[in-house]
Amino acid sequence: MSAYAHTVGGQTWRFDSLREVMAKATPLRSGDCLAGIAAGSDVERVAAQMTLAETPLKRFLDEALIPYESDEVTRLIIDSHDRGAFAPVSHLTVGDFRDWLLGEQADEASLRALAPGLTPEMAAAVSKIMRVQDLVLVAQKIRVVTRFRNTMGLRGRMSTRLQPNHPTDDPAGIAASVLDGLLYGNGDAMLGINPATDSLASICTLLEMLDAIIQRYEIPTQSCVLTHVTSSIEAINRGAPLDLVFQSIAGTEAANASFGVSLALLQEGYEAGLSLKRGSLGDNLMYFETGQGSALSANAHHGVDQQTCETRAYAVARHFKPFLVNTVVGFIGPEYLYNGKQIIRAGLEDHFCGKLLGVPMGCDICYTNHAEADQDDMDMLLTLLGVAGINFIMGIPGSDDVMLNYQTTSFHDALYARQSLGLRPAPEFEAWLERMQILRQSDGRVQLPEQLPPAFRQALAQLA
């Protein structure tokens, strides 16, 4: 007889493994249907969720969803698990853990202490039986604070990555977008470019350009060119002014191999970044991007649902003490998250699970043009994540990335979220905005100036 079963409406549903319970308990999404592991009906999904709620948290330490012997991410998760930190909740079931998280005993201090004791599978499991409001309520209790040249993640703050992508990496076009974003108070998380080419010479040129902007205007922020970690290592070896080391990561060894990375290679990149000592306030310098469906798209999911695979990626990220982690939630397409409803749910799950594991989570609130989603859906996710305490979002001219060809959040969207929710930029960056007369305080709210700040008139004239 199966160890996992539940009776609903007179019918008993049986599940062969914890991996199957997790997959079938997941709220509906197209990727799990594509993989053939989703619940076959709403009734089966409810039965799986009720089964999951009755499962002890300790079971996840005894039954690995992906075998320890064949996956280095599983080995990292098990070998780094802190049983002492886990002790306060070790006696609970998944359902009891949900109740505990929603209660007063789960405050900022206790959740910070608990994080090393949680495995990604535990976080994913409890998220599957939570409503949207539960995901928001618990996540806003948690603050994961990191530092490089400024401070990310403080309560009451929401930062932005200024993303000045250009289809040909044209310096003038990139500079115009950077200037535009700064004038709207964007860029405290980083100035981060997705390069149009993998040419190392071009990557070094972009790094030098961003560094020159930061140095010229004395901006308390950091730059990043989102190239492969091996290219970042080589750029460091060539003396390029590299701040944050970037890499896309996933939740299984095989999926990471499809990206051309391993834990050892990430460690090499991490140590190379540390060797530069470019952080003035701290040494959190890794920048990771993730997304539900990446393991499935590489046929590297081992029959595990896409949301659990995604959460396992946060264990990889956590190991390297990152400055920021970004779930690019709607970028992978409708094969994995079909519509706005699925994208919204996934974004909130990712943020909740990452924060619960002690990861500094941000979100690229986005969709591709062939998905059943629109900007109204993104406004809803942006607002919910703002309430939930997101560390950072994207800032792109007009919401339209002209190089990657997808829709995300604009400079104006960040202003909306900050003004409507009373959120502010990173403190060091906020002080710089006021000093440069870009933004001003009025009745406790940050507002745009009526005239262009003098410091940027010359820069605009040069671009013209």
N, C-alpha and C positions, 0 to 999 in steps of 0.2 A: 504494500500500500504506500502511496506517495506521502512524503513528509509534509507536502504542501497541498492543502485542500481547503475548500470552503463551500458551504451549502447556501445557495441563494434561490429563493422561491421554490424550494423543494428539489432543486437540482444540485448535485454535488460536482464541483469543478476541481479537477486534480491537475497539479503542475509537477513536472518531473524534476525541476531543479530551482534553486534560488534565481539563477539567471533567467529562467522562463517566467518566474513570478515577476521579476523586475521589468521585463520587457512588456508583459501583458498588463501590468499595472500602470504603465505610462499613459498619460493623456494622449489622445489620438494625434499622430503626426505622420506625414506621408513617407518619411524615411523608413520608419519601422514597418510600414505596410510594404514598401519596396523590398525590404530585407526579408519579408515573410515571417516576422516574429511578433507582429502586433496582435492584440486581442481580436478575435473574430467577431465580437459583438460588444455592445455596451454592458450587457449583463456579465460577460466573461471578464471585462475590464474591472467592473465593480468587485467581482469575486476575487480577482487577483489583488486588488487594492486592499480588500479586507484581510486576505491571507497575509499580505505584506505587513499590514498594521499589527498583526499578531506575532510577527517574527521577531525574536530577540535581536537586539543590536549585535550581541556577541557572535551571532551566527556568521556575520560577515568576516570575522577573523578566522573562522574554521572552514568556510566554504568559499574559496576564491572563484570569482566569475570567470577569470582567465588564469590558467594554471601558473603557479609560482615558477615552475621549472622552465617554462617556455616564453616568459615575458618579463623584461627587465622593469617595466613600469609596475607590475604586480610586486616584484621583489622590492622595489623602492617603497611602495605603499606599506608592505608588511614589515620590512626591516626598520623603517623609520617611525613605526607606530609607537606612540607614547602611552603605555598602559596606565601610568599614573594620572595623566591628564584625562584619560577615558573613564577613570574610576567613578566620578560622580554620576554618570549616566549608564554605567556598564550593566546595571540590573534591569534596564528598561527595554520594552519592545519598541518597534518603530512608531507605533501609534502613541505609546506613552511618551516617547521622545518628542513627538509633535506637540503634545500637551505641555510638556516641560518647556519647550522653546517659546510657546505662546504665553507662559506664565511669568510672574514678576521675578522669580528666582533666576531667570535667564536674562541677566543684564549685561552691560558692555564688558564689565570686568570678568564675569563668569564665562561669557562666550569667548573672550580672548584666551582665557586659560584652557578652555575646552578644545580649541582648534587643533592642537597637535595630537589629541586623542581620537580624532575622528578620521575615518577613512573616507575616500570619495564615494564609495558605494553606500555608506551610511547616510551621507548628505543627500545623494541622489534618491535613496529610498524614501526618506522623510519628505522630500520635495514632491514626490509622486502622489502623496495623499494630502497635500496642502492646497487650499484655494489661493487665488491670486492675492487676496487681502492678507492671507497668512504669510505668503512669500514676501510681501512688502513690509508687514509689521515686524517680522523677525529681522530682516535684512537691515532695517533702519536702526536697530539697536546696536549693530556691529560697526565699528570703525577700524579699518586697517590703514595705518599711517606709515608712509614711506617718504624718504628724503633723498634728493640728489643736489640740485641747486635751489630747490624750493620744497615745500611740504605739501604732500598730497593726502587726501582722505580725512581731513579734520571735519568735525561736525559743523554743519551749516555752510559747508563749502562744496562747490561743484566745479571741476576744472574741465578744460577742453584741449584736445589735440588739434592744433591748427594744421590742416592737411592741404598743402598748396600744390597738389599734383598737376603735372602738365604733360600732354601727350608726347612731347619731344624733349622734355627736361629743359626747356628754354629758361635760362636764368632770369630774363626780364619778366616772363610770365609768372614764374615762381615768386619773384620778388613782389610783384603786384598783388598776388594772393596773400602773401605774408603781411604786407602792409595793410591790406583790406581787413584781414583778420585781427591784427593788433588793434586797429582803430575801433573794432567792436568788442575789445576786451578778451579776445580769444588767444590761446597759445600758452597758457600756464602749464598744462600737462607736458607739452612738447611742441616743437616745430618738427613735424614728421612727414617725410616724403616717401611715397611709393615710386621708385624710379621706373622710368619707361624702358630702361636697358640694364643688363647685368654687367656692363662694361665697368671694370674696376676704376679706370681713369675717370669716367663720368661720375661714379659713386664718390670718389675722392673730391672731385670738383664740387659736387653738391654739399658734401660735408664741410668743405672750406667756405662755401658761400653762406651756409646757415651759421657757422661759427662766426663769420665776419659780421653778420647782422646782429647776433647776440652780443658780441664784444663791442661793436660800434655804439649800440644804444644801451648797453649795460643791462640787458634784460635778464631777470632772474628766472631763467627757464633752461631747457635742455633740448638738444636736437637729436634726430634719428633719421637715418636713411634705411628703409626697410628692405635690406638685401639679405642674402643667405648668410648664416653665421660664419661660414668659411670666408666669405668676402669681407666681412667685418674684421675677422682676424688678420687677413692680409692687409686691409686698409690700416689697421693699427700698426702692423709691421712696417708699413711705408711711412708712418708718422702722421697720418691723417688725424684731424681733431675730432675724434669720435666720442660722443657722450654715452648714448644708450646702445646696447647690443641687442639686435632684434632677431627673432626667429618665430616662425609658425610652428606650433607643436600640436600633438594629438595625444590620445589616451592609451595607445597600445604601442608596443615596440615596433610592430610591423608597420603601423601607420606613420610613426616617426621615421622609419627607414624609407618610406615613400617620399618623405620630405628631404631625405638625405642627411638625417641627423640621428644621433644617439645621445644617451646621457653623458657619455664620456666627451663627445664633441661639444655639447652644451657647457660642460664644465671647463673645457679649454677656452671657449668664448668668454665665459664669465671671468676666468682668471686673467685673460687678456684685457678685458675692460677694466678690471680692478687695477691692473698695472699702470694705467694712465693717471689714476688719482685725479680725475677731473671734477668730481663732486665736491662742492664747497660745504654742504650741510650733511651729507650722508653718502653711503656707497651702494644704495639700491640702484642698479644700473641695467638690469635685464628688462626688455620689453617683449612680451609674448602675445601672439594672437592665436585665437582658437575659433572653433565653430562647430556646432552640432552637425553631424553627417560626414565629417572629414574621414573618420575611420572606415565608415561604410563605403564612401566613394573610392577608397583605396583597397576595398575588399579585405580589410584588416580589422574587422570588428569582432570576430570570434563568436558571432551570434548574440552579442551583447547589444542592448538598445542604444540608440545614438546619444541620448541624454546622459546615460551612465558613462559611456565612453568619453563624452565631453568633460564630465566632472573628474574623471581620472586624469585628464590633461592638467587639471589644477594641482594635482599632486606633483607632477613634473615641474610646473611653474613654482610652486611653493618651495621646492628644494633649493632654488637658486635665488631666493630673496629678491624678487623682482620689484622694480619701481612701479610698473603698471602691467596689468593683464587685460586684454581686450577681446571680448567675444564679438566677433563680426557676424552678428546673429542671422541676418537675412541674406547674406552675400552668396551663400552656397546654392540657393535657388529652390524652386518649388518642388523639386524631386524629394527634398528633405524636410522643408517647412513650407507647406503648400500655400498658405494664405496669411492674412494679417493676424487672425486669431492665433494660429500656431506660432507665428514669429513673436507675438507679444508674450505668450506663455513661455516660450523658450528663453527669451531675454530675461524674464523675471526669475526663471529657474536658474539660469547660469549665474546671474548676479547673487542670488541667495546662496547657492552652493559654494561659489567661490569665496564669498565673505565668511561663510560658516567655517571654511577650511583655513581661514586666515590669509586669503589672497586679496591683493588690492585691485578689485574688479572695476573695469569700465565696460562700456558697450558701444559698438558702432551700430546705432539704431538705423537699420537700413533694409532695403529690399532691391531686388533686381526687377527690371521692367517686364519680365515674363511671369512674375509671381502675381497671385491674386491679392495684391496689397496696394495701398496708396499712402499719401502723406498724412491722411487722417489717422491711419493706423500707427504711423510713426509718432504723431503728436501724442497719442494715448500712451504708447510705450515710454516716450520721453518723460511725460508727466509722472507716470507710475514709478519709473526709475529715479526721478528726481526726489520723489517722496521717500523712496526706499534707501536713499543715501548713496547713490552711485558716485564713484570716485571721479570719473571723467566721461565725456562724450566726444564726438567728432565735431569739428567746425570746418565747413567747406563752403566756398562761394556758391550761394544760391541752391544749396542742397544737392547739386548735380556734379558728381566727379567726372570730369571730362576725359580723364585718362583711363580709369577703371570702368567707366560706363555703368554706374549704379547710383541709386538715390539714397542719401543719408541726411544728416542734420546740418543745418546752416549756421553761420555766425549769428543770424537773427534768432534762430531757435534757442541758442544758448542764452541770449538776452531774455527771451520769453521765460525760460525755466528759472533763471536767476531772479527775475523781477517778480514772477508770480508765486514762487515758493520761498522767497527771501534768502536765496543762496548767493554766495560770494565766491570770487576767485581765490586761489591760494594766497595766503597773507602776504608773502614777499612780492608776488606779482601784483596784487592789489595795491600795495604801496607804490610800486613802480608806475602803475596806471595813473594814480593820482599825481605822482611827481611829474609825469610826462603830460599831464593835463588831457589824458585820453578819456578817462572816466572821472566822475566826481560824485561825492556822497551828498545825498539830499534826503533828509528824513530817514536815514538808515538804509536807503536804497541807492544802488549804483546806477548812474544815468550817463548817457552820452552827452558830450559837450555840444554847444550850439555852433561852435566854429572849429575848424581844423586846428589841432594843436600846432604851435610853431615848429616843434622839433621835427615834424613830418612834412612840412611844406616843401622843403628842399628835396626830400626823397621823392615826392610826387612829381616835382618839376623834372627830376632826372629821368624818371620813368616815361614821362611824356615826350 
